């Protein structure tokens, strides 16, 4: 028996869980928000020292006493440009920074189009990617860009700091796969793409295997490879082949565990690697809960009230179909389109039918994304629903029939931190010869509600077909 810690440094806070290596039981927890910037802070830029300050606060009070290994998970879509001495050239660029849209479009054209990028790295540049942020930096701050000698992600940088800033810099395949300049298919960096974006090549971290250690502190504390938040959460949930996660935020995403890297000619699939040696193909949609919130505002209620209304209607919402493309759409690729409400008749013009159409439309849009993965050979046996909206009764009632599979709604927990702790336990066990390099430690599945398709499944498939017919009529050939 031993004790390990998992650290999750998100965009707003640091969470730490201390776990038993064999059972995964959470023994202690810590939390601290990142210090708020002072003065005229620039959106999507931050001083990473704030991450260290909140880490220290979260770990206070002897939280890490007895801990033998630490795993680090951190926000993705961020880049730290460093000079040759390891100092920051400028603030870290973080989040979904729209300033990089033009740079991303230019990158797509420079390599020869979307298909060329899919073949190169399994994804198409977008403004949030570190690659696009580097291109934006080269366009707008050329002097700073010329000084960049090393490029790191948040979890790479935090691991490096914990180890005392050694000469060796490391990352993992999960975090690397989200940069836009690492190929999940070949498992290698594309330094030429960094040069395309930045104007010159830069030093990139060594990519560690899932159970490898990044190093050991002078005090003897093992630090595992670390990974991005998405990959850590998948490890914390205990995902394996046959599992998919549907994330319900304002926008949404669908990802699944698969044995090989996947791509799609139009770039609908982002080919990520996971933290356990497998792959995490992801399909993103621009509109999820924002469609529910918009409908709730229109009807003068909130999400709970909208759910209650929707349950008063029947499958198919009396013929109402909502294509929820309120902010354009990524899947299908319709960036300039708008949402559509179809099937209006006098008897369907009731609040409960519009409420139901909003839930059915949101979920059908996510099923479209899941079907992109299914069409590429990904087997889906169960779907984890994540996000506050997963707790809504209407979502839980409608999702099994529309997705056509078991639905799992995990209890709220710090899954990214738990995944980081599980990675630390794996690296510690491999270092001691008590665990195999091929399989992470088996920890109990999280507490969850489970929902199965019921006898109304044929009716739900009718709803799905109604949605597809409407989508094809209004946007023919969208897929």
C-alpha distance (Angstrom), angle and dihedral (degrees) to the residues before:
residue distance angle dihedral
X1 . . .
X2 3.79 . .
X3 3.78 141.8 .
X4 3.80 127.0 -115.2
X5 3.79 135.0 174.8
X6 3.78 133.0 -139.5
X7 3.78 119.1 -154.5
X8 3.82 122.5 -162.6
X9 3.80 116.2 -170.3
X10 3.80 104.8 -171.1
X11 3.79 128.2 177.9
X12 3.82 91.2 -85.0
X13 3.81 110.6 22.7
X14 3.78 150.1 6.4
X15 3.79 120.8 -114.2
X16 3.79 123.8 -172.7
X17 3.80 128.0 -169.6
X18 3.81 122.9 -171.4
X19 3.81 111.9 -152.9
X20 3.77 142.2 -176.4
X21 3.82 107.3 -109.2
X22 3.81 95.3 -136.6
X23 3.80 103.8 39.8
X24 3.79 101.6 25.0
X25 3.81 88.7 -131.9
X26 3.80 112.4 160.3
X27 3.80 107.9 -120.3
X28 3.81 100.9 174.5
X29 3.79 138.1 1.2
X30 3.79 136.3 -157.3
X31 3.78 134.0 -169.8
X32 3.80 137.6 -179.3
X33 3.81 132.6 162.7
X34 3.77 118.7 -125.5
X35 3.82 110.7 -100.4
X36 3.78 111.0 -95.3
X37 3.81 115.3 -111.9
X38 3.78 117.0 -111.6
X39 3.79 128.5 -137.4
X40 3.78 122.4 10.3
X41 3.80 100.0 -13.8
X42 3.80 115.8 -165.8
X43 3.82 113.9 -129.7
X44 3.81 114.5 -112.2
X45 3.80 92.6 18.9
X46 3.79 126.6 98.1
X47 3.78 144.0 167.0
X48 3.84 105.5 -115.5
X49 3.80 89.6 -148.3
X50 3.81 83.5 81.0
X51 3.81 88.1 66.2
X52 3.81 90.6 55.4
X53 3.80 92.1 47.7
X54 3.81 93.4 52.5
X55 3.81 90.1 43.8
X56 3.79 89.8 55.9
X57 3.79 91.9 47.9
X58 3.82 93.5 46.8
X59 3.81 90.6 49.9
X60 3.81 93.9 49.2
X61 3.78 126.5 117.4
X62 3.80 95.2 46.0
X63 3.82 93.6 -63.4
X64 3.80 92.7 149.5
X65 3.80 96.4 45.9
X66 3.81 109.4 137.3
X67 3.81 93.8 8.5
X68 3.81 112.7 144.5
X69 3.80 101.4 -174.9
X70 3.80 138.2 17.9
X71 3.80 130.7 -154.3
X72 3.80 121.1 -160.6
X73 3.78 127.3 -147.7
X74 3.80 120.6 178.2
X75 3.78 143.9 172.6
X76 3.77 117.4 -70.4
X77 3.80 128.6 -143.7
X78 3.79 90.7 56.4
X79 3.78 134.1 112.5
X80 3.81 133.8 -165.4
X81 3.83 113.4 -155.2
X82 3.82 109.3 -154.1
X83 3.79 133.3 -174.4
X84 3.79 125.5 -129.1
X85 3.82 91.5 -83.9
X86 3.82 93.2 52.0
X87 3.79 95.7 -104.7
X88 3.77 121.9 134.6
X89 3.78 114.0 -97.0
X90 3.81 88.3 -158.1
X91 3.79 139.4 -25.9
X92 3.79 118.1 -48.4
X93 3.80 114.3 -93.5
X94 3.81 109.6 -131.5
X95 3.79 143.7 170.5
X96 3.77 133.3 13.3
X97 3.80 94.6 -31.5
X98 3.81 109.2 -173.8
X99 3.81 90.5 -164.8
X100 3.80 87.5 84.3
X101 3.81 96.5 59.7
X102 3.80 95.8 99.7
X103 3.79 91.4 43.1
X104 3.81 90.5 51.1
X105 3.81 91.5 50.2
X106 3.80 90.4 50.1
X107 3.80 90.8 49.9
X108 3.80 90.9 53.0
X109 3.80 90.6 52.6
X110 3.81 94.1 42.9
X111 3.80 93.2 60.6
X112 3.80 94.6 42.9
X113 3.80 105.5 -92.7
X114 3.78 141.2 -56.7
X115 3.81 95.4 -52.7
X116 3.81 91.4 55.4
X117 3.82 90.5 55.1
X118 3.81 92.1 46.6
X119 3.79 89.1 54.2
X120 3.82 92.4 45.2
X121 3.81 103.1 47.4
X122 3.81 108.2 -8.8
X123 3.80 95.2 -106.8
X124 3.79 141.2 71.6
X125 3.83 119.2 -122.7
X126 3.80 117.0 -100.6
X127 3.78 131.9 174.9
X128 3.82 96.3 -97.7
X129 3.80 95.1 56.3
X130 3.82 120.5 103.2
X131 3.82 87.4 -126.5
X132 3.81 91.9 59.7
X133 3.80 90.7 44.7
X134 3.81 89.6 55.9
X135 3.79 90.2 49.8
X136 3.82 90.2 49.3
X137 3.81 89.6 50.7
X138 3.80 91.7 51.8
X139 3.82 90.9 50.2
X140 3.81 99.2 44.9
X141 3.82 105.3 25.8
X142 3.82 105.1 29.0
X143 3.82 94.4 163.0
X144 3.81 91.3 55.1
X145 3.80 91.2 43.7
X146 3.80 91.8 54.7
X147 3.82 89.8 56.8
X148 3.81 94.0 54.7
X149 3.81 109.3 112.1
X150 3.83 101.6 155.1
X151 3.81 130.3 35.2
X152 3.80 121.4 -158.9
X153 3.80 139.0 168.7
X154 3.84 123.4 -131.9
X155 3.79 95.8 -97.7
X156 3.83 91.7 46.5
X157 3.80 90.1 51.3
X158 3.80 94.8 46.6
X159 3.81 92.0 49.8
X160 3.81 89.0 48.6
X161 3.81 90.7 51.1
X162 3.82 93.2 48.2
X163 3.81 89.1 52.8
X164 3.81 92.5 51.1
X165 3.83 98.3 -101.3
X166 3.83 97.9 -70.2
X167 3.82 123.3 -169.4
X168 3.81 88.9 -107.0
X169 3.80 114.3 77.9
X170 3.79 119.7 -167.2
X171 3.78 143.7 -175.5
X172 3.80 136.0 170.4
X173 3.79 131.9 -112.1
X174 3.81 92.6 -108.4
X175 3.78 94.6 56.8
X176 3.81 92.3 39.6
X177 3.80 92.0 54.1
X178 3.80 92.0 63.9
X179 3.79 96.2 55.5
X180 3.80 99.9 80.2
X181 3.81 92.0 -124.8
X182 3.82 102.5 73.2
X183 3.80 123.6 75.5
X184 3.80 117.6 -137.1
X185 3.81 89.0 -164.7
X186 3.81 95.4 57.6
X187 3.80 98.2 24.1
X188 3.79 92.5 -131.3
X189 3.80 141.6 112.3
X190 3.79 121.6 -105.9
X191 3.82 101.7 -144.6
X192 3.80 88.7 172.5
X193 3.81 88.5 67.0
X194 3.81 90.9 51.8
X195 3.81 86.3 53.0
X196 3.80 90.5 48.5
X197 3.81 90.0 54.6
X198 3.81 102.8 34.5
X199 3.77 100.8 31.3
X200 3.80 94.4 -117.6
X201 3.78 139.6 37.1
X202 3.80 122.4 -87.5
X203 3.79 134.5 -165.4
X204 3.81 112.3 -92.2
X205 3.83 126.0 -161.5
X206 3.78 123.5 -98.0
X207 3.82 109.4 -99.5
X208 3.81 111.2 -126.7
X209 3.79 127.5 -156.3
X210 3.83 119.2 -108.2
X211 3.81 97.2 -93.9
X212 3.80 99.3 32.9
X213 3.77 121.3 114.4
X214 3.79 121.0 -124.6
X215 3.79 89.0 -148.1
X216 3.78 146.7 -70.8
X217 3.78 127.0 -87.1
X218 3.83 119.9 -124.8
X219 3.82 86.2 -102.5
X220 3.81 90.3 58.7
X221 3.81 97.5 -105.0
X222 3.82 110.9 148.1
X223 3.81 115.6 -135.8
X224 3.81 115.3 -157.9
X225 3.80 124.9 -145.1
X226 3.81 94.8 -88.9
X227 3.80 123.8 -151.1
X228 3.80 145.4 -156.1
X229 3.81 122.1 -68.0
X230 3.81 94.3 -107.2
X231 3.79 93.3 53.3
X232 3.81 92.6 42.9
X233 3.80 91.4 52.0
X234 3.81 90.5 51.0
X235 3.81 89.3 52.4
X236 3.81 90.8 46.4
X237 3.80 91.2 51.9
X238 3.79 91.0 50.8
X239 3.79 93.5 -122.1
X240 3.78 119.0 -178.8
X241 3.82 139.4 163.6
X242 3.80 110.1 -41.5
X243 3.81 93.0 31.6
X244 3.79 127.0 111.8
X245 3.79 131.7 -178.4
X246 3.78 122.5 -146.1
X247 3.79 111.0 -163.7
X248 3.80 115.2 -155.1
X249 3.78 110.8 -155.8
X250 3.79 129.4 129.2
X251 3.79 82.5 -69.5
X252 3.78 120.4 23.2
X253 3.77 143.6 -141.5
X254 3.78 138.3 -160.2
X255 3.79 121.4 -155.0
X256 3.77 133.1 170.5
X257 3.79 138.0 -171.8
X258 3.80 111.6 -109.5
X259 3.78 136.0 171.0
X260 3.80 95.6 -124.9
X261 3.78 141.1 31.3
X262 3.79 112.5 -89.5
X263 3.76 132.6 -158.3
X264 3.78 137.4 177.7
X265 3.82 122.9 -147.7
X266 3.79 94.1 -123.0
X267 3.79 93.3 47.5
X268 3.82 96.4 -111.9
X269 3.81 89.4 134.9
X270 3.79 120.7 65.1
X271 3.78 106.8 -153.9
X272 3.80 107.0 -138.8
X273 3.79 129.5 168.7
X274 3.79 121.5 -133.1
X275 3.81 129.5 -134.3
X276 3.81 95.5 -106.3
X277 3.80 103.9 58.1
X278 3.81 97.6 -87.2
X279 3.80 132.5 93.6
X280 3.81 134.4 -97.8
X281 3.80 111.1 -155.8
X282 3.82 107.9 -166.6
X283 3.79 132.1 -161.3
X284 3.80 117.7 -167.0
X285 3.78 129.7 -154.7
X286 3.80 123.4 -162.9
X287 3.80 95.4 -144.2
X288 3.79 129.3 51.3
X289 3.81 123.6 118.1
X290 3.82 90.5 8.7
X291 3.83 86.1 72.9
X292 3.81 89.8 54.8
X293 3.80 93.5 46.4
X294 3.78 92.1 48.9
X295 3.78 91.7 51.1
X296 3.80 91.8 45.6
X297 3.81 90.8 53.2
X298 3.79 90.7 48.6
X299 3.80 90.4 52.8
X300 3.80 94.4 43.3
X301 3.79 96.5 -115.5
X302 3.82 141.4 96.6
X303 3.81 131.8 -110.9
X304 3.80 93.4 -84.8
X305 3.80 90.5 50.0
X306 3.80 90.8 46.7
X307 3.80 90.5 52.7
X308 3.80 91.0 50.1
X309 3.81 90.7 50.4
X310 3.82 92.9 48.0
X311 3.79 92.2 54.8
X312 3.83 89.1 59.3
X313 3.80 90.9 63.8
X314 3.82 127.9 68.1
X315 3.83 133.3 -116.2
X316 3.78 109.2 -67.2
X317 3.83 93.9 27.3
X318 3.82 92.4 -113.0
X319 3.79 90.1 -61.2
X320 3.81 97.7 -46.9
X321 3.82 113.8 138.2
X322 3.79 122.6 -174.7
X323 3.79 118.3 -161.7
X324 3.81 95.9 -160.8
X325 3.81 98.4 -151.0
X326 3.80 93.4 134.1
X327 3.83 95.7 144.1
X328 3.77 97.7 31.8
X329 3.80 113.6 -89.5
X330 3.81 139.3 -100.8
X331 3.82 95.9 -165.8
X332 2.98 105.1 67.4
X333 3.79 94.3 23.4
X334 3.81 99.8 -112.0
X335 3.82 103.5 133.0
X336 3.81 96.1 164.6
X337 3.80 100.1 41.7
X338 3.81 129.5 103.9
X339 3.77 134.1 -140.1
X340 3.80 121.1 -84.9
X341 3.80 132.3 -150.8
X342 3.79 109.4 -159.3
X343 3.81 134.8 -178.9
X344 3.79 99.6 41.4
X345 3.80 112.2 171.8
X346 3.76 130.5 157.6
X347 3.82 93.2 -100.6
X348 3.81 92.8 47.9
X349 3.82 95.1 52.3
X350 3.79 94.9 98.2
X351 3.81 129.6 115.4
X352 3.79 94.2 -118.6
X353 3.82 92.9 55.1
X354 3.81 93.3 48.7
X355 3.80 89.5 47.0
X356 3.79 91.1 52.1
X357 3.81 92.4 45.6
X358 3.82 89.4 55.6
X359 3.82 92.2 54.7
X360 3.79 93.4 42.9
X361 3.81 91.5 46.8
X362 3.79 93.9 49.1
X363 3.80 92.8 48.0
X364 3.83 93.8 43.8
X365 3.80 89.0 52.7
X366 3.79 88.5 54.9
X367 3.81 91.2 46.2
X368 3.83 86.7 54.6
X369 3.81 87.1 57.2
X370 3.80 92.1 47.2
X371 3.80 90.2 49.5
X372 3.82 89.2 57.4
X373 3.81 86.8 62.7
X374 3.79 93.5 42.1
X375 3.81 89.8 52.3
X376 3.81 88.6 58.5
X377 3.81 92.9 54.7
X378 3.81 101.0 -92.1
X379 3.80 110.9 149.3
X380 3.81 113.9 -141.7
X381 3.82 118.3 -165.0
X382 3.79 99.5 158.6
X383 3.79 137.2 11.7
X384 3.80 125.0 -145.4
X385 3.80 112.2 -148.6
X386 3.81 113.7 -151.5
X387 3.79 130.6 -174.6
X388 3.80 135.2 58.5
X389 3.82 91.4 -79.5
X390 3.82 89.4 63.4
X391 3.80 86.9 74.6
X392 3.82 93.1 60.7
X393 3.82 111.6 110.5
X394 3.81 92.1 -134.4
X395 3.81 91.7 55.3
X396 3.80 91.5 48.8
X397 3.81 91.7 47.0
X398 3.81 96.8 47.1
X399 3.82 104.1 35.0
X400 3.86 100.7 71.8
X401 3.80 93.3 55.0
X402 3.80 95.7 42.6
X403 3.81 96.3 44.2
X404 3.80 90.7 39.7
X405 3.78 93.9 -140.5
X406 3.78 144.4 78.6
X407 3.80 112.9 -62.7
X408 3.80 120.6 -148.0
X409 3.81 121.0 -166.2
X410 3.81 106.4 -169.6
X411 3.78 120.0 -148.0
X412 3.82 112.3 -103.1
X413 3.80 110.5 -84.9
X414 3.80 141.6 141.6
X415 3.81 93.5 -91.5
X416 3.81 95.7 167.0
X417 3.80 91.0 53.2
X418 3.82 90.3 44.7
X419 3.80 90.2 51.2
X420 3.79 90.5 50.5
X421 3.81 89.5 51.1
X422 3.81 91.0 49.1
X423 3.80 89.4 51.8
X424 3.82 89.6 50.8
X425 3.82 90.6 50.9
X426 3.81 89.6 50.0
X427 3.80 93.9 50.7
X428 3.81 90.9 45.8
X429 3.81 92.3 49.3
X430 3.80 92.9 48.5
X431 3.81 91.1 48.0
X432 3.81 89.3 52.9
X433 3.81 94.8 42.4
X434 3.82 94.3 -117.3
X435 3.83 97.0 109.9
X436 3.79 132.9 47.0
X437 3.82 118.9 -115.6
X438 3.80 89.5 -129.3
X439 3.81 101.7 59.9
X440 3.81 131.3 43.0
X441 3.81 118.2 -132.9
X442 3.78 113.2 -76.8
X443 3.78 109.1 -115.4
X444 3.82 123.8 177.7
X445 3.79 117.3 -87.8
X446 3.81 114.2 -100.7
X447 3.78 119.8 -98.3
X448 3.80 108.0 -92.3
X449 3.77 147.7 160.7
X450 3.82 113.0 -114.8
X451 3.80 124.8 -154.1
X452 3.82 126.6 -172.6
X453 3.83 131.9 -162.4
X454 3.81 107.6 -96.6
X455 3.80 137.8 -160.5
X456 3.82 90.1 -66.1
X457 3.81 90.9 66.9
X458 3.86 93.7 110.9
X459 3.81 89.6 54.3
X460 3.79 90.3 51.5
X461 3.78 91.1 51.6
X462 3.80 86.6 53.7
X463 3.82 88.5 55.4
X464 3.78 89.2 50.7
X465 3.81 92.5 50.6
X466 3.81 90.5 48.1
X467 3.80 89.1 54.4
X468 3.82 93.2 47.7
X469 3.81 92.1 48.7
X470 3.80 91.0 51.3
X471 3.80 92.6 46.8
X472 3.81 91.8 49.7
X473 3.80 92.0 47.6
X474 3.82 94.1 51.7
X475 3.82 98.4 32.4
X476 3.82 105.2 24.7
X477 3.80 113.2 -162.3
X478 3.80 93.0 7.7
X479 3.81 88.8 146.4
